[in-house]
């Protein structure tokens, strides 16, 4: 390759989310663009879906089914008979899901507009689920079912690998050998492969890349990436192909399979910025292979080698730059509602800019998590000023003010500083992200985050058992989770709980008790959404590294030449976890909709279960804890969410009285107190309104309190109605 700067093409292969770009290529484009490289990016997952789910695309599907001699199920046969209806409706439905024609909603809901197949058979009570949400959401859900029907037809016939969220996933899951993937790639391209390769051909003709990079976040992206990479080798043999992403980072860390490198020239691990910079300099002739960082390649002898120079350092989180979404078709993404779960809806509906508050996890102890890998173990933060600079740049570029912070667990103090910076600069965004339910998230911090635009948080309650929470080193207790989720809920922030069953040594009793805790959390209204995950043992987690400590026995698979991450295990001291999955999911679905909260837990299972040993009022009792009084928070910062008040005085038989009048978004209110205290409050709140950079600690405010003329101590003042009213209206102690 010449020493001239190479033309770079970054590709997200099918299929990630339909509603928003996966963030990997915008991150790398932003980083490399900031260093002068010419970068083009494309989301071929989205483009494939738009090509397939169009009138011309479906014509090709129905023609291929007619020519293919498939043995069709009754459901597929019905859909083929309805092909005229599908061809007539697919264009309008896609435009509706792109938010380009919302007036279609009444027709979707109230007339026989959409052809219906099997996905509509188990339709929920839409009035219950969508009664408060309105027609557009109901129509979006029905239109999503319509697309999933078509997806089922394609999977049964011309595209057996197809799936909206699990495209060709089986080929990449726990694939210790490359044989099945190799075999699939050697077969003639099916209709979907042909469409994908047509898109690639147009893209390569337009960009004429020297380097083509593939981000592979999930097992389901691997097949598409390798199909595309093989095509690049055919039509542009001079171009080098690179791969990185979440799947290689967890599954391919020990790769020895030379056939993989028929498709991919260089495979990089962990954060891509550093390895990419060195690879590009190597390809331009200014570095040697000995200078490469965290990179696999096949050498001249046909063997796979790992290159990682000792001189390399990681690019600090402050220097990775701002994600660059330019040249992605942001108006073409589809807002879908697959399941009636309020948190899953955020994942699949609406355009969210992705951004990371901190690199890695500040906790990094959970025994089920890949805490030994770089993306979790290397923790770095960036100052709030820099983060808000990045936010403003992304909003200016995309015109979108929704943000999903994609941290492993966003640090509470970093979120506090970010929220204050957003409020100080009057930057109006809507955001959500993942946290740990730790006690640092006080009710006051939750209110601050809500004021800065936070609408939802997700966090791991996991097994809802204090014994198992301690064993997995989660660092939280059930009582603490209850108080934190209550704080978020009171602040108007939706809470989603990640729930886990099947953790090593978990007994039948503990599984039933965990469900009782979950029932109480939903019954108290302090968790609004949740999802049960079955425990999986991975090679890079503490459980996978030391299974004997957790009393489980690894039973395979043996490491092969290809992927190795998910481990099979026996749990001799635990229960039969498999049989609980359906009942747990059914109970949770009902609890989310406020249904059957009073049914006995045995109601959800078709086998005998023990009674819960959890006290019936465990969660309610945890919520009774009043927490520390304000006077005990001397070293904490005062923060006022409102506007500066007006101060007037009235004469009173006991002397001059002060009236502080507040004009706020939705209401006006008054605080009445003595003259000296009113003057002190006016000065304090006016300062808090205008001087965000000056931290006023509670003890500093106490030092200026007019005790001698007010006739009461500062500690006594903190219990007065005036102070309590201000605390209720937005005076925070952080």
VMD Tcl script that draws the C-alpha trace (Angstrom):
set ca {
  {0.00 0.00 0.00}
  {1.31 3.49 -0.80}
  {2.42 5.95 1.85}
  {-0.54 8.18 0.90}
  {-3.33 8.29 3.47}
  {-5.57 5.26 2.85}
  {-9.29 5.53 2.12}
  {-11.07 3.73 4.96}
  {-14.50 2.10 4.86}
  {-16.12 1.02 8.16}
  {-19.03 -1.44 8.00}
  {-21.59 -2.64 10.56}
  {-22.74 -6.01 9.17}
  {-26.29 -7.30 9.70}
  {-27.96 -7.11 12.11}
  {-27.84 -4.86 15.17}
  {-30.62 -2.44 16.09}
  {-33.12 -1.12 13.58}
  {-33.80 2.13 15.43}
  {-30.35 3.63 15.86}
  {-26.79 3.08 14.60}
  {-24.56 0.76 16.59}
  {-21.90 3.12 18.03}
  {-18.67 1.32 17.07}
  {-18.15 2.83 13.60}
  {-19.08 6.40 14.70}
  {-16.52 6.08 17.55}
  {-13.71 4.93 15.25}
  {-14.66 7.41 12.50}
  {-14.64 10.27 15.02}
  {-11.25 9.19 16.35}
  {-9.58 8.63 12.96}
  {-11.22 11.69 11.40}
  {-9.72 13.79 14.21}
  {-6.31 12.50 13.09}
  {-6.81 13.44 9.46}
  {-7.91 10.12 7.95}
  {-10.60 9.91 5.25}
  {-13.31 7.61 6.63}
  {-16.66 6.45 5.24}
  {-19.06 4.33 7.30}
  {-22.11 2.25 6.41}
  {-24.71 0.28 8.36}
  {-25.36 -2.60 5.97}
  {-27.76 -4.15 8.48}
  {-30.16 -1.23 8.08}
  {-29.58 -1.05 4.34}
  {-30.29 -4.76 3.93}
  {-33.55 -4.46 5.88}
  {-34.66 -1.48 3.75}
  {-33.75 -3.29 0.52}
  {-35.48 -6.51 1.63}
  {-38.59 -4.89 3.13}
  {-39.59 -2.88 0.09}
  {-41.99 -3.67 -2.71}
  {-39.19 -4.72 -5.06}
  {-37.45 -6.70 -2.31}
  {-40.58 -8.64 -1.38}
  {-41.28 -9.34 -5.07}
  {-37.88 -11.06 -5.19}
  {-38.73 -12.98 -1.99}
  {-42.09 -14.24 -3.29}
  {-40.57 -15.10 -6.69}
  {-37.77 -17.09 -5.02}
  {-40.31 -18.93 -2.85}
  {-42.37 -19.80 -5.93}
  {-39.26 -21.07 -7.74}
  {-37.76 -22.84 -4.73}
  {-40.17 -25.71 -4.22}
  {-40.25 -25.21 -0.44}
  {-42.42 -27.41 1.78}
  {-44.42 -24.55 3.31}
  {-46.12 -24.50 6.70}
  {-49.77 -23.43 6.83}
  {-48.64 -20.03 8.11}
  {-46.18 -19.51 5.25}
  {-48.73 -20.72 2.67}
  {-51.24 -18.17 3.98}
  {-48.69 -15.37 3.67}
  {-47.79 -16.36 0.10}
  {-51.50 -16.23 -0.79}
  {-51.63 -12.73 0.74}
  {-48.62 -11.48 -1.22}
  {-50.62 -8.78 -3.03}
  {-51.54 -7.30 0.34}
  {-47.94 -7.45 1.57}
  {-46.63 -5.79 -1.60}
  {-49.21 -3.02 -1.29}
  {-48.58 -2.31 2.40}
  {-44.81 -2.72 2.86}
  {-43.87 0.76 1.59}
  {-46.38 2.64 3.78}
  {-45.47 0.52 6.86}
  {-41.73 1.23 6.50}
  {-42.41 4.98 6.08}
  {-44.61 4.87 9.19}
  {-41.89 3.11 11.22}
  {-39.42 5.75 10.02}
  {-41.71 8.41 11.51}
  {-42.35 9.82 8.04}
  {-46.10 9.18 7.94}
  {-47.65 9.02 11.43}
  {-51.15 9.64 10.03}
  {-51.20 5.95 9.03}
  {-51.61 4.94 12.70}
  {-55.46 5.02 12.83}
  {-55.71 2.81 9.72}
  {-53.26 0.25 11.16}
  {-55.19 0.13 14.44}
  {-58.80 0.40 13.33}
  {-59.13 -1.06 9.85}
  {-57.99 -4.30 8.29}
  {-54.99 -2.55 6.74}
  {-52.23 -5.04 7.62}
  {-52.30 -8.67 6.51}
  {-51.98 -10.79 9.65}
  {-50.15 -14.09 10.18}
  {-48.99 -16.12 13.18}
  {-47.35 -13.26 15.12}
  {-50.80 -11.72 15.60}
  {-52.23 -14.89 17.22}
  {-50.87 -14.19 20.71}
  {-51.51 -10.48 20.67}
  {-51.77 -8.91 24.10}
  {-54.68 -6.83 25.30}
  {-53.64 -3.69 23.49}
  {-56.13 -1.50 25.30}
  {-54.49 -2.43 28.61}
  {-50.96 -2.12 27.30}
  {-51.41 0.99 25.18}
  {-54.44 2.68 26.66}
  {-52.29 5.41 28.18}
  {-49.79 5.53 25.33}
  {-52.01 6.31 22.38}
  {-52.63 5.16 18.85}
  {-49.16 5.67 17.39}
  {-47.52 3.25 19.81}
  {-50.24 0.66 19.30}
  {-49.80 0.96 15.54}
  {-46.01 0.74 15.90}
  {-46.39 -2.55 17.79}
  {-48.77 -3.98 15.17}
  {-46.46 -2.88 12.35}
  {-43.56 -4.58 14.17}
  {-45.56 -7.84 14.37}
  {-46.24 -7.51 10.62}
  {-42.48 -7.23 9.92}
  {-41.77 -10.19 12.21}
  {-44.34 -12.26 10.28}
  {-42.41 -11.49 7.09}
  {-39.18 -12.32 8.92}
  {-40.61 -15.73 9.86}
  {-41.55 -16.37 6.23}
  {-38.04 -15.47 5.03}
  {-36.42 -17.65 7.72}
  {-38.60 -20.63 6.73}
  {-37.73 -20.27 3.05}
  {-35.13 -18.16 1.27}
  {-33.06 -16.92 4.24}
  {-32.72 -19.54 6.97}
  {-30.16 -17.39 8.81}
  {-32.45 -14.35 9.01}
  {-33.50 -12.80 12.33}
  {-34.03 -9.18 13.32}
  {-32.02 -9.43 16.52}
  {-30.28 -12.80 16.01}
  {-29.12 -12.84 12.39}
  {-27.07 -16.03 11.71}
  {-26.42 -16.15 15.45}
  {-26.26 -19.96 15.71}
  {-23.13 -20.06 13.53}
  {-21.21 -17.74 15.85}
  {-22.43 -18.95 19.26}
  {-19.88 -21.02 21.20}
  {-18.21 -22.02 17.93}
  {-15.01 -23.69 19.14}
  {-14.46 -24.87 15.58}
  {-14.73 -22.83 12.37}
  {-16.13 -25.76 10.38}
  {-19.85 -24.82 10.39}
  {-19.10 -21.18 9.51}
  {-16.65 -22.23 6.80}
  {-19.24 -24.60 5.31}
  {-21.94 -21.88 5.33}
  {-19.59 -19.43 3.62}
  {-18.71 -21.97 0.89}
  {-22.36 -22.47 -0.11}
  {-23.85 -20.38 -2.90}
  {-25.23 -17.05 -1.62}
  {-28.94 -17.22 -0.79}
  {-31.29 -14.37 -1.70}
  {-30.42 -12.31 1.39}
  {-26.70 -12.84 0.81}
  {-27.17 -11.68 -2.79}
  {-28.92 -8.48 -1.65}
  {-26.18 -7.85 0.91}
  {-23.42 -8.34 -1.66}
  {-25.23 -6.01 -4.12}
  {-25.19 -3.30 -1.44}
  {-21.48 -3.92 -0.82}
  {-20.64 -3.77 -4.53}
  {-22.30 -0.34 -4.85}
  {-20.52 0.87 -1.71}
  {-17.06 -0.32 -2.78}
  {-17.51 1.17 -6.27}
  {-18.40 4.52 -4.70}
  {-15.74 4.63 -1.96}
  {-12.86 2.67 -3.60}
  {-11.46 1.80 -0.15}
  {-7.90 0.73 0.66}
  {-8.93 -0.55 4.11}
  {-12.30 -2.11 5.01}
  {-13.06 -2.52 8.71}
  {-15.88 -4.65 10.17}
  {-17.31 -4.17 13.64}
  {-18.70 -7.45 15.01}
  {-20.42 -6.77 18.33}
  {-22.47 -10.01 18.55}
  {-22.26 -13.64 17.35}
  {-25.01 -12.83 14.84}
  {-22.82 -10.28 13.02}
  {-19.99 -12.69 12.23}
  {-21.52 -14.51 9.25}
  {-22.45 -11.28 7.46}
  {-19.03 -9.75 8.17}
  {-17.18 -12.74 6.71}
  {-19.51 -12.95 3.66}
  {-18.81 -9.26 3.00}
  {-15.08 -9.57 3.65}
  {-14.87 -12.48 1.20}
  {-16.56 -10.32 -1.43}
  {-14.13 -7.45 -0.78}
  {-11.28 -9.90 -1.48}
  {-12.89 -10.74 -4.85}
  {-13.73 -7.27 -6.13}
  {-10.93 -5.22 -4.53}
  {-8.05 -7.59 -3.83}
  {-5.62 -4.77 -2.94}
  {-7.81 -3.66 0.01}
  {-6.95 -4.89 3.50}
  {-9.76 -6.22 5.70}
  {-9.83 -5.60 9.47}
  {-12.17 -6.83 12.20}
  {-12.77 -5.85 15.82}
  {-15.67 -5.52 18.26}
  {-17.37 -7.19 21.19}
  {-17.50 -10.69 19.66}
  {-13.76 -11.00 18.94}
  {-12.96 -9.33 22.27}
  {-14.74 -12.06 24.22}
  {-14.76 -15.09 21.90}
  {-11.65 -14.95 19.69}
  {-8.89 -14.13 22.16}
  {-7.16 -17.49 21.55}
  {-7.84 -17.88 17.82}
  {-5.53 -20.30 15.97}
  {-7.77 -20.97 12.93}
  {-5.87 -20.02 9.73}
  {-9.00 -20.29 7.48}
  {-10.52 -17.26 9.24}
  {-7.72 -15.19 7.71}
  {-8.87 -16.08 4.19}
  {-11.40 -13.33 4.86}
  {-9.84 -11.03 7.46}
  {-6.26 -9.75 7.20}
  {-6.04 -8.31 10.72}
  {-8.12 -9.04 13.81}
  {-7.78 -6.56 16.70}
  {-8.75 -6.99 20.35}
  {-10.20 -4.57 22.92}
  {-10.42 -0.83 22.16}
  {-9.75 -0.31 18.46}
  {-8.25 3.19 18.49}
  {-4.65 2.26 19.36}
  {-4.44 -0.92 17.23}
  {-6.01 0.89 14.24}
  {-3.56 3.80 14.40}
  {-0.61 1.40 14.37}
  {-2.11 -0.79 11.63}
  {-2.70 2.23 9.41}
  {0.87 3.41 9.94}
  {2.11 -0.13 9.20}
  {0.05 -0.21 5.98}
  {1.52 3.18 5.02}
  {5.02 1.75 5.52}
  {6.07 3.73 8.59}
  {5.88 0.85 11.13}
  {6.79 -2.85 11.06}
  {4.71 -5.83 12.21}
  {6.71 -5.77 15.46}
  {5.08 -2.38 16.23}
  {1.49 -3.67 15.98}
  {-0.78 -3.64 19.04}
  {-3.24 -6.42 20.10}
  {-3.46 -7.73 16.54}
  {-3.80 -11.26 15.10}
  {-2.74 -12.07 11.54}
  {-1.70 -15.09 9.47}
  {2.03 -15.03 8.79}
  {3.94 -16.16 5.69}
  {4.11 -19.71 7.09}
  {0.30 -19.92 7.27}
  {0.23 -19.76 11.08}
  {-1.81 -17.38 13.20}
  {0.33 -15.01 15.27}
  {-0.52 -12.41 17.90}
  {1.39 -9.14 17.77}
  {1.41 -6.77 20.74}
  {4.32 -4.40 21.13}
  {5.41 -3.52 24.65}
  {5.71 0.13 23.54}
  {1.99 0.53 22.90}
  {-0.19 2.50 25.28}
  {-3.96 2.80 25.19}
  {-5.55 5.99 23.91}
  {-6.88 7.78 27.05}
  {-10.66 8.20 27.31}
  {-10.16 11.98 27.08}
  {-8.51 11.64 23.65}
  {-10.82 9.23 21.82}
  {-12.71 12.14 20.28}
  {-16.40 12.64 19.60}
  {-18.43 9.93 17.82}
  {-19.10 11.04 14.23}
  {-22.51 10.02 12.84}
  {-22.11 11.82 9.50}
  {-22.86 9.70 6.39}
  {-25.20 7.39 8.31}
  {-28.81 7.82 7.09}
  {-30.25 8.86 10.47}
  {-33.75 9.55 9.10}
  {-34.04 6.02 7.65}
  {-33.88 4.01 10.91}
  {-37.05 2.23 12.07}
  {-38.69 2.79 15.46}
  {-40.17 -0.58 16.40}
  {-41.95 -1.87 19.51}
  {-41.33 -5.62 19.72}
  {-42.41 -6.47 23.27}
  {-44.62 -4.66 25.73}
  {-41.80 -3.82 28.11}
  {-41.13 -0.14 28.82}
  {-37.33 -0.50 28.96}
  {-37.02 -2.71 25.88}
  {-39.04 -0.05 24.14}
  {-36.24 2.48 24.78}
  {-33.77 0.06 23.18}
  {-35.84 -0.41 20.03}
  {-37.87 2.80 19.61}
  {-36.44 6.21 18.80}
  {-33.03 7.46 17.69}
  {-30.48 7.52 20.53}
  {-26.99 8.93 20.24}
  {-24.58 6.57 22.04}
  {-21.89 7.97 24.31}
  {-19.65 6.62 27.09}
  {-19.26 8.54 30.36}
  {-16.31 6.45 31.56}
  {-14.24 3.65 30.07}
  {-14.59 0.35 31.91}
  {-16.32 -0.32 35.23}
  {-15.45 1.39 38.51}
  {-16.71 -1.66 40.47}
  {-15.31 -4.55 38.36}
  {-15.87 -7.25 40.97}
  {-19.07 -9.07 39.93}
  {-18.18 -12.73 39.69}
  {-20.38 -13.46 36.63}
  {-18.92 -10.59 34.57}
  {-15.89 -10.52 32.22}
  {-14.00 -8.35 34.70}
  {-10.59 -9.59 33.52}
  {-11.04 -8.05 30.06}
  {-9.89 -4.55 29.13}
  {-13.34 -3.13 28.35}
  {-14.26 -3.61 32.02}
  {-10.97 -3.72 33.93}
  {-9.39 -0.48 32.63}
  {-11.38 2.30 34.28}
  {-10.89 5.88 33.04}
  {-13.07 8.95 33.30}
  {-13.31 12.17 31.32}
  {-14.14 15.59 32.81}
  {-17.79 16.67 32.64}
  {-16.84 19.74 30.58}
  {-15.36 17.51 27.85}
  {-18.37 15.17 27.90}
  {-20.81 18.07 27.47}
  {-18.62 19.44 24.66}
  {-19.02 16.04 22.96}
  {-22.77 16.05 23.62}
  {-23.14 19.51 22.05}
  {-21.12 18.44 18.99}
  {-23.26 15.30 18.49}
  {-26.53 17.26 18.86}
  {-25.29 19.83 16.33}
  {-24.39 17.06 13.88}
  {-27.42 14.77 14.25}
  {-30.18 17.19 15.28}
  {-31.13 14.57 17.90}
  {-31.07 15.25 21.65}
  {-31.63 11.69 22.91}
  {-28.60 9.97 24.49}
  {-28.03 6.41 25.64}
  {-24.95 6.27 27.88}
  {-23.53 2.84 27.08}
  {-21.32 2.42 30.16}
  {-20.89 -0.91 31.92}
  {-22.07 1.01 35.00}
  {-22.11 4.80 34.91}
  {-20.26 6.14 37.99}
  {-22.58 8.11 40.30}
  {-20.13 10.97 40.94}
  {-19.34 11.32 37.23}
  {-23.09 11.44 36.53}
  {-23.49 14.10 39.23}
  {-20.81 16.28 37.62}
  {-22.27 15.70 34.15}
  {-25.77 16.67 35.34}
  {-24.48 19.88 36.95}
  {-22.57 20.79 33.78}
  {-25.68 20.18 31.62}
  {-27.79 22.37 33.94}
  {-25.11 25.06 34.11}
  {-24.89 25.30 30.30}
  {-28.65 24.87 29.80}
  {-28.02 21.92 27.45}
  {-31.36 20.17 27.08}
  {-31.04 16.45 26.40}
  {-32.98 13.29 27.26}
  {-30.82 10.44 28.51}
  {-30.76 6.98 30.06}
  {-28.13 4.40 30.95}
  {-26.92 1.53 33.09}
  {-25.93 1.92 36.77}
  {-25.28 -0.07 39.94}
  {-28.00 0.26 42.59}
  {-25.55 1.61 45.13}
  {-26.27 3.89 48.06}
  {-24.40 6.84 46.48}
  {-27.57 7.28 44.40}
  {-29.38 9.23 47.11}
  {-32.88 10.64 46.50}
  {-31.28 14.07 46.01}
  {-28.84 12.77 43.39}
  {-31.75 11.06 41.60}
  {-33.63 14.39 41.51}
  {-30.54 16.13 40.09}
  {-30.19 13.50 37.35}
  {-33.89 13.83 36.49}
  {-33.51 17.62 36.22}
  {-30.63 17.13 33.76}
  {-32.77 14.93 31.48}
  {-32.50 11.39 32.87}
  {-35.65 9.37 32.10}
  {-34.60 5.78 32.88}
  {-31.91 3.65 34.47}
  {-31.21 -0.06 34.33}
  {-29.24 -1.97 36.93}
  {-28.54 -5.46 38.17}
  {-30.62 -6.78 41.03}
  {-29.53 -10.17 39.68}
  {-30.56 -12.97 42.08}
  {-32.54 -10.91 44.64}
  {-30.95 -12.95 47.45}
  {-28.55 -11.39 49.94}
  {-26.51 -14.61 50.23}
  {-26.05 -14.86 46.47}
  {-25.51 -11.12 46.02}
  {-22.61 -11.42 48.48}
  {-21.29 -14.52 46.70}
  {-21.31 -12.73 43.35}
  {-19.66 -9.68 44.99}
  {-22.35 -7.38 43.69}
  {-21.79 -4.93 46.54}
  {-25.49 -4.28 47.16}
  {-28.25 -5.68 49.37}
  {-31.96 -6.06 48.71}
  {-32.81 -3.31 51.21}
  {-30.35 -0.96 49.55}
  {-31.71 -1.74 46.08}
  {-35.24 -1.00 47.35}
  {-34.21 2.42 48.71}
  {-32.26 3.37 45.58}
  {-35.02 2.31 43.18}
  {-37.51 4.24 45.32}
  {-35.33 7.34 45.00}
  {-35.26 7.05 41.22}
  {-38.99 6.37 41.02}
  {-39.84 9.34 43.26}
  {-37.74 11.51 40.92}
  {-39.78 10.33 37.93}
  {-37.05 8.07 36.50}
  {-38.10 4.64 35.23}
  {-36.21 1.69 36.75}
  {-35.40 -1.54 34.89}
  {-33.95 -4.45 36.89}
  {-31.72 -7.07 35.34}
  {-32.65 -10.34 37.07}
  {-30.68 -13.56 37.04}
  {-31.56 -17.14 37.86}
  {-29.37 -20.22 37.87}
  {-26.37 -18.71 39.67}
  {-24.04 -21.42 41.10}
  {-25.44 -23.07 44.27}
  {-28.81 -21.28 43.91}
  {-31.45 -23.51 45.48}
  {-35.12 -23.95 44.62}
  {-35.92 -22.04 47.81}
  {-33.71 -19.12 46.81}
  {-35.26 -18.97 43.33}
  {-38.77 -18.79 44.84}
  {-37.59 -16.22 47.41}
  {-36.05 -14.11 44.63}
  {-39.40 -14.05 42.83}
  {-41.07 -12.91 46.06}
  {-38.60 -9.99 46.34}
  {-39.34 -9.08 42.72}
  {-43.09 -9.26 43.43}
  {-42.68 -6.87 46.37}
  {-40.58 -4.41 44.32}
  {-43.24 -4.25 41.59}
  {-46.01 -4.19 44.20}
  {-44.37 -1.16 45.86}
  {-44.20 0.54 42.44}
  {-40.44 1.16 42.72}
  {-39.36 -1.02 39.78}
  {-41.27 -0.62 36.52}
  {-39.49 -3.01 34.18}
  {-37.37 -6.14 34.39}
  {-35.97 -9.11 32.54}
  {-34.81 -12.55 33.73}
  {-31.49 -13.81 32.32}
  {-30.24 -17.35 32.81}
  {-26.74 -17.37 34.35}
  {-24.05 -18.12 31.79}
  {-20.49 -19.06 32.78}
  {-17.90 -17.31 30.63}
  {-14.20 -17.97 30.30}
  {-13.17 -14.47 31.39}
  {-15.30 -14.16 34.55}
  {-14.23 -15.04 38.11}
  {-16.64 -18.03 38.03}
  {-15.14 -19.26 34.77}
  {-11.58 -18.73 36.02}
  {-12.17 -20.45 39.37}
  {-15.25 -22.68 39.14}
  {-14.32 -24.72 42.25}
  {-14.68 -21.63 44.43}
  {-18.32 -21.39 43.28}
  {-18.90 -25.17 43.56}
  {-19.59 -25.72 39.86}
  {-17.95 -28.20 37.51}
  {-16.97 -27.12 33.98}
  {-17.98 -29.84 31.50}
  {-16.89 -28.24 28.21}
  {-16.47 -27.26 25.57}
  {-12.78 -28.01 25.12}
  {-10.97 -24.97 23.69}
  {-10.69 -25.28 19.90}
  {-8.95 -23.26 17.20}
  {-11.77 -20.75 16.93}
  {-14.13 -19.16 19.48}
  {-14.04 -19.89 23.22}
  {-16.07 -18.02 25.81}
  {-19.37 -19.62 26.88}
  {-18.67 -22.60 29.14}
  {-21.02 -25.46 30.01}
  {-21.19 -26.39 33.65}
  {-22.85 -28.66 36.19}
  {-24.17 -27.18 39.43}
  {-24.29 -30.18 41.78}
  {-25.44 -28.20 44.84}
  {-27.99 -26.07 42.99}
  {-31.49 -26.78 41.75}
  {-32.71 -27.76 38.27}
  {-32.60 -24.18 36.95}
  {-33.97 -25.04 33.49}
  {-37.54 -25.62 34.62}
  {-37.94 -22.20 36.29}
  {-37.45 -20.05 33.19}
  {-40.99 -20.01 31.79}
  {-42.71 -19.40 35.14}
  {-40.33 -16.59 36.13}
  {-40.85 -14.84 32.78}
  {-44.64 -15.21 32.97}
  {-44.77 -13.82 36.53}
  {-42.57 -10.87 35.60}
  {-44.64 -9.98 32.53}
  {-47.77 -9.86 34.69}
  {-46.09 -7.92 37.51}
  {-44.93 -5.30 34.97}
  {-48.55 -4.73 34.02}
  {-49.76 -4.71 37.64}
  {-51.55 -8.04 37.21}
  {-51.78 -10.98 39.65}
  {-49.50 -9.41 42.25}
  {-51.50 -11.15 44.99}
  {-51.43 -14.65 43.50}
  {-49.36 -17.20 45.45}
  {-45.94 -17.74 43.83}
  {-46.81 -21.38 43.12}
  {-49.42 -20.05 40.63}
  {-46.64 -19.42 38.05}
  {-45.15 -22.91 38.02}
  {-46.54 -26.22 36.82}
  {-44.58 -28.16 39.45}
  {-44.54 -28.10 43.23}
  {-42.56 -25.24 44.79}
  {-41.86 -24.39 48.44}
  {-43.41 -21.39 50.16}
  {-41.32 -18.24 50.22}
  {-39.32 -17.57 53.39}
  {-39.02 -13.83 52.62}
  {-40.89 -11.59 55.10}
  {-44.05 -10.24 53.42}
  {-43.06 -6.65 54.16}
  {-39.31 -6.84 53.50}
  {-39.33 -4.09 50.86}
  {-41.82 -1.85 52.69}
  {-39.68 -2.02 55.84}
  {-36.56 -1.10 53.88}
  {-38.39 1.99 52.59}
  {-39.16 3.16 56.15}
  {-35.49 4.03 56.75}
  {-35.47 7.85 56.95}
  {-31.76 8.16 56.09}
  {-29.37 10.70 57.56}
  {-30.78 14.08 58.68}
  {-29.52 17.10 56.76}
  {-27.45 18.31 59.72}
  {-25.30 15.16 59.39}
  {-24.35 16.13 55.80}
  {-22.04 19.05 56.67}
  {-19.48 18.25 53.95}
  {-22.04 17.84 51.18}
  {-22.84 20.41 48.54}
  {-26.00 22.50 48.34}
  {-27.63 22.69 44.91}
  {-30.79 24.60 43.94}
  {-32.80 23.39 40.93}
  {-35.07 26.44 40.80}
  {-34.81 30.12 39.91}
  {-33.63 32.97 42.10}
  {-36.51 34.16 44.35}
  {-37.92 37.66 44.79}
  {-37.59 39.02 48.33}
  {-40.20 41.31 49.91}
  {-40.88 42.25 53.51}
  {-44.09 42.60 55.50}
  {-44.58 44.11 58.94}
  {-45.69 41.72 61.65}
  {-46.41 42.25 65.34}
  {-43.35 40.06 66.10}
  {-41.18 42.21 63.78}
  {-40.38 42.26 60.10}
  {-41.23 39.10 58.10}
  {-39.60 38.07 54.83}
  {-41.53 36.60 51.89}
  {-39.53 34.77 49.24}
  {-41.58 34.32 46.04}
  {-40.47 31.64 43.57}
  {-41.60 31.54 39.95}
  {-41.01 28.02 38.62}
  {-41.94 25.98 35.51}
  {-45.29 24.67 36.68}
  {-46.08 26.69 39.81}
  {-45.33 29.73 41.93}
  {-44.87 29.35 45.67}
  {-43.85 31.39 48.69}
  {-41.57 30.78 51.66}
  {-42.25 32.97 54.70}
  {-39.71 33.39 57.47}
  {-38.12 36.03 59.71}
  {-36.43 39.05 58.14}
  {-32.81 38.02 58.85}
  {-33.34 34.42 57.72}
  {-35.18 35.61 54.59}
  {-32.27 37.87 53.63}
  {-29.82 35.01 54.26}
  {-31.90 32.56 52.16}
  {-32.27 35.11 49.35}
  {-28.51 35.63 49.22}
  {-27.84 31.87 49.38}
  {-30.34 30.84 46.68}
  {-29.44 33.70 44.34}
  {-25.80 32.62 44.59}
  {-26.68 28.96 43.98}
  {-28.68 29.98 40.89}
  {-25.88 31.97 39.26}
  {-22.60 30.48 40.48}
  {-22.59 26.81 39.45}
  {-18.80 26.65 39.62}
  {-18.72 27.76 43.26}
  {-19.45 24.75 45.45}
  {-21.29 25.81 48.60}
  {-21.04 23.11 51.27}
  {-23.71 22.84 53.94}
  {-21.16 23.73 56.65}
  {-20.17 26.87 54.68}
  {-23.81 27.94 54.51}
  {-24.10 27.21 58.25}
  {-21.15 29.51 58.98}
  {-23.03 32.49 57.50}
  {-26.39 31.68 59.10}
  {-27.61 34.65 61.26}
  {-28.00 32.63 64.47}
  {-27.75 35.60 66.83}
  {-30.49 37.70 65.19}
  {-32.61 34.76 63.98}
  {-33.04 33.45 67.50}
  {-32.48 29.80 66.50}
  {-29.53 27.57 65.68}
  {-28.76 26.38 62.16}
  {-29.52 22.79 63.24}
  {-32.94 23.91 64.49}
  {-33.55 25.86 61.25}
  {-33.02 22.65 59.24}
  {-36.18 21.22 60.85}
  {-38.42 24.26 60.14}
  {-41.28 24.23 57.58}
  {-39.42 26.87 55.51}
  {-36.36 24.62 55.03}
  {-38.50 21.51 54.47}
  {-40.52 23.30 51.78}
  {-37.35 24.35 49.97}
  {-36.03 20.78 50.16}
  {-39.29 19.54 48.66}
  {-39.20 22.13 45.85}
  {-35.65 21.47 44.68}
  {-32.98 22.36 47.24}
  {-30.63 19.38 47.10}
  {-27.82 18.23 49.39}
  {-25.36 16.28 47.22}
}
mol new
graphics top color blue
foreach p $ca { graphics top sphere $p radius 0.5 }
foreach p [lrange $ca 0 end-1] q [lrange $ca 1 end] { graphics top cylinder $p $q radius 0.2 }
display resetview
